[in-house]
Amino acid sequence: MTKLSVNINKIATLRNSRGGAVPDPIQVAQDCERFGAEGITVHPRPDERHITKEDALNLAKVVKTEYNIEGYPDERFMQIVATTRPTQATLVPDGPDVLTSNAGWDTVKHADFLTKIIDELKSYGARVSVFVDPDPKMVAGAAACGADRIELYTEAYASHYATDKEEAVAPYLEAAAEARKHGLAINAGHDLSLENLHFLKQSIPDMAEVSIGHALIADALYYGLQNVIPMYKQKLFLAE
């Protein structure tokens, strides 16, 4: 069964827009788990425009499922992982000026850097996933660097799903095949939604985890968080 990890960055964005503590990301994370989420994902960016370092530390005390911290592996990120000891650390290549993740790692060009970082993260007991475009060369590079998993960057799939879903998913099938060849587990994330999740799961049935934030939180405005998490899980379950 593919696990659903809920990215709660948008909850913190809403809180930060007014200051104070409403809505509370810590409580929302616990509620997501209670409603069926199998993981919680956060991206504590240096400018703290959504999840803060304090949030990341406090979440580590309450998350009972899988805790996934994603981000660029600068000194601050590494300190957070070293302190919180999450289940998974997901490495993304975007710097502090990027609004949202918009590209995967060049795992060949940055092989030495990633190998060193992955070794350190594993010393903290974290499983390491590397965010990559659906390119077999980048997948093979992630394996060579010592990653446990890849996270396929699914923005391109989501963007082209409505016009030609078979063509949209084709590069991801190649990347997934390469991952299996190297013994890498497969995660996926970015712009996944109730509309496109089921087909991706059908196409890559052995995905270990999907990380979904923006669409899920937006859907929760209409359906309610308690209802929308089972709706996303059903999309995964029906494709089993």
C-alpha positions as CSV (number, residue, x, y, z in Angstrom):
1,M,0.0,0.0,0.0
2,T,1.3,3.4,-1.0
3,K,1.5,5.7,2.1
4,L,0.0,9.1,2.1
5,S,2.2,11.7,3.7
6,V,0.4,15.1,4.2
7,N,2.5,18.2,3.7
8,I,1.3,20.8,6.2
9,N,3.3,23.7,4.9
10,K,0.1,25.5,3.8
11,I,-1.3,25.3,7.3
12,A,1.7,27.2,8.6
13,T,1.4,29.7,5.7
14,L,-2.2,30.5,6.8
15,R,-1.1,30.9,10.4
16,N,1.8,33.1,9.5
17,S,-0.4,35.4,7.4
18,R,-2.1,36.7,10.6
19,G,0.5,35.9,13.2
20,G,-0.5,34.1,16.4
21,A,-1.1,30.4,16.5
22,V,-4.2,29.7,14.5
23,P,-4.3,27.3,12.8
24,D,-1.9,25.3,14.8
25,P,0.3,23.0,12.5
26,I,1.1,20.8,15.5
27,Q,-2.6,20.1,16.1
28,V,-3.3,19.7,12.4
29,A,-0.5,17.1,12.0
30,Q,-2.0,15.1,14.9
31,D,-5.5,15.4,13.3
32,C,-4.1,14.3,9.9
33,E,-2.8,11.2,11.5
34,R,-6.1,10.6,13.3
35,F,-7.9,10.9,10.1
36,G,-5.7,8.3,8.4
37,A,-2.5,9.9,7.1
38,E,0.5,7.6,7.3
39,G,3.0,10.4,7.4
40,I,3.6,14.1,7.9
41,T,5.8,16.2,5.6
42,V,7.3,19.6,6.3
43,H,9.8,21.9,4.5
44,P,11.3,24.3,7.0
45,R,12.7,26.9,4.6
46,P,15.4,29.4,5.9
47,D,13.0,32.4,5.7
48,E,10.4,30.5,7.7
49,R,7.6,31.7,5.5
50,H,5.6,28.7,6.5
51,I,7.0,25.9,8.7
52,T,9.5,27.3,11.2
53,K,12.4,25.6,12.9
54,E,10.4,25.6,16.1
55,D,7.5,23.9,14.3
56,A,9.9,21.2,13.0
57,L,11.3,20.5,16.4
58,N,7.8,20.4,18.1
59,L,6.4,18.1,15.4
60,A,9.1,15.6,16.2
61,K,7.6,15.2,19.7
62,V,4.1,14.4,18.5
63,V,4.2,12.7,15.1
64,K,3.5,9.0,15.6
65,T,3.5,7.9,11.9
66,E,6.4,8.7,9.5
67,Y,8.0,12.2,9.9
68,N,9.5,13.5,6.6
69,I,11.6,16.7,6.6
70,E,12.5,18.0,3.2
71,G,14.7,20.8,2.1
72,Y,18.0,22.0,0.8
73,P,20.8,20.4,2.9
74,D,22.4,23.6,4.3
75,E,23.8,23.8,7.8
76,R,20.4,24.8,9.3
77,F,18.6,21.8,7.6
78,M,21.3,19.4,8.8
79,Q,21.0,20.7,12.3
80,I,17.2,20.2,12.3
81,V,17.6,16.6,11.1
82,A,20.3,15.9,13.6
83,T,18.0,17.1,16.4
84,T,14.7,15.7,15.3
85,R,15.9,12.4,13.9
86,P,12.9,12.1,11.4
87,T,12.0,8.9,9.7
88,Q,13.0,10.4,6.3
89,A,15.0,13.3,5.0
90,T,14.1,14.3,1.5
91,L,16.8,16.4,-0.3
92,V,15.6,19.1,-2.7
93,P,17.9,21.4,-4.7
94,D,16.0,24.7,-4.4
95,G,17.6,27.6,-2.7
96,P,16.0,30.1,-0.3
97,D,14.7,32.4,-3.1
98,V,12.6,29.7,-4.7
99,L,8.8,29.8,-4.1
100,T,8.3,26.1,-4.4
101,S,10.4,23.1,-5.6
102,N,10.6,23.4,-9.4
103,A,13.4,21.0,-10.4
104,G,15.1,17.8,-9.3
105,W,18.7,17.3,-8.4
106,D,21.4,16.8,-11.0
107,T,22.7,13.8,-9.2
108,V,25.7,13.4,-11.6
109,K,27.0,16.9,-11.3
110,H,26.5,17.1,-7.5
111,A,27.5,13.4,-6.8
112,D,30.3,14.2,-4.4
113,F,28.2,16.7,-2.4
114,L,25.2,14.4,-2.2
115,T,27.2,11.4,-1.2
116,K,28.7,13.3,1.7
117,I,25.3,14.7,2.8
118,I,23.5,11.3,2.5
119,D,26.2,9.6,4.6
120,E,25.7,12.2,7.3
121,L,21.9,12.0,7.2
122,K,22.1,8.2,7.5
123,S,24.3,8.6,10.6
124,Y,21.3,10.3,12.2
125,G,19.1,7.3,11.5
126,A,17.1,9.0,8.7
127,R,16.1,7.2,5.5
128,V,17.2,9.5,2.6
129,S,15.1,10.3,-0.4
130,V,16.4,12.4,-3.3
131,F,14.1,14.6,-5.3
132,V,14.7,14.0,-9.0
133,D,13.1,14.7,-12.4
134,P,11.9,11.6,-14.3
135,D,15.3,11.0,-15.9
136,P,16.8,7.5,-15.6
137,K,20.3,9.1,-15.5
138,M,19.3,11.1,-12.4
139,V,17.8,8.1,-10.8
140,A,20.9,6.0,-11.3
141,G,22.9,9.0,-10.0
142,A,20.8,9.0,-6.8
143,A,21.5,5.3,-6.3
144,A,25.3,5.9,-6.8
145,C,25.2,8.6,-4.1
146,G,23.8,6.1,-1.6
147,A,20.1,7.2,-1.5
148,D,17.5,4.9,-0.2
149,R,14.7,6.3,-2.3
150,I,13.9,8.8,-5.0
151,E,11.0,11.2,-5.0
152,L,9.8,11.7,-8.5
153,Y,9.0,15.4,-9.2
154,T,5.5,15.1,-10.7
155,E,4.7,18.7,-11.8
156,A,5.2,17.8,-15.5
157,Y,2.9,14.8,-15.1
158,A,0.2,16.9,-13.4
159,S,0.5,19.6,-16.0
160,H,0.0,17.3,-19.0
161,Y,-2.4,14.8,-17.4
162,A,-5.5,16.4,-18.7
163,T,-4.3,16.5,-22.4
164,D,-2.6,13.1,-22.6
165,K,-2.2,11.1,-19.4
166,E,-0.4,8.2,-21.1
167,E,2.2,10.5,-22.6
168,A,2.4,12.4,-19.3
169,V,3.2,9.3,-17.3
170,A,5.6,7.7,-19.8
171,P,8.9,9.3,-18.5
172,Y,7.9,8.3,-15.0
173,L,7.5,4.7,-16.0
174,E,11.1,4.8,-17.3
175,A,12.4,6.4,-14.1
176,A,10.5,3.9,-11.9
177,A,12.0,1.0,-13.9
178,E,15.5,2.5,-13.4
179,A,14.8,2.9,-9.6
180,R,13.8,-0.8,-9.3
181,K,16.9,-1.8,-11.1
182,H,19.0,-0.1,-8.5
183,G,16.9,-1.2,-5.5
184,L,15.6,2.2,-4.8
185,A,12.1,2.7,-3.4
186,I,9.9,5.2,-5.2
187,N,8.2,8.3,-3.7
188,A,6.3,10.9,-5.7
189,G,5.2,14.4,-5.1
190,H,4.3,17.9,-6.4
191,D,0.9,18.9,-7.8
192,L,-0.7,15.5,-7.2
193,S,-4.4,15.8,-6.7
194,L,-7.7,13.9,-6.5
195,E,-7.9,14.1,-10.3
196,N,-4.5,12.7,-11.2
197,L,-3.4,10.5,-8.3
198,H,-5.3,7.3,-9.2
199,F,-3.7,7.0,-12.6
200,L,-0.2,7.6,-11.3
201,K,-0.7,4.9,-8.7
202,Q,-2.1,2.5,-11.4
203,S,0.9,3.2,-13.6
204,I,3.5,2.8,-10.8
205,P,1.8,0.4,-8.3
206,D,4.8,-0.1,-6.2
207,M,5.2,3.6,-5.1
208,A,6.1,3.6,-1.4
209,E,4.8,7.1,-0.6
210,V,3.2,10.1,-2.1
211,S,3.6,13.5,-0.4
212,I,0.7,15.9,-1.0
213,G,0.1,19.3,0.4
214,H,-1.3,22.1,-1.7
215,A,-4.2,20.3,-3.4
216,L,-5.1,18.3,-0.3
217,I,-5.3,21.4,1.9
218,A,-7.3,23.3,-0.8
219,D,-9.7,20.4,-1.1
220,A,-10.1,20.4,2.7
221,L,-11.6,23.9,2.4
222,Y,-14.6,22.3,0.6
223,Y,-14.7,18.7,2.0
224,G,-13.2,19.1,5.4
225,L,-9.8,17.6,6.5
226,Q,-11.5,14.7,8.1
227,N,-13.2,13.7,4.8
228,V,-10.5,14.6,2.3
229,I,-7.7,12.4,3.7
230,P,-9.8,9.2,3.2
231,M,-10.7,10.5,-0.2
232,Y,-7.0,10.7,-1.2
233,K,-6.3,7.3,0.4
234,Q,-9.2,5.8,-1.6
235,K,-7.6,7.0,-4.8
236,L,-4.5,5.0,-3.8
237,F,-6.4,2.0,-2.5
238,L,-8.6,1.6,-5.6
239,A,-5.5,1.4,-7.8
240,E,-4.1,-1.5,-5.8
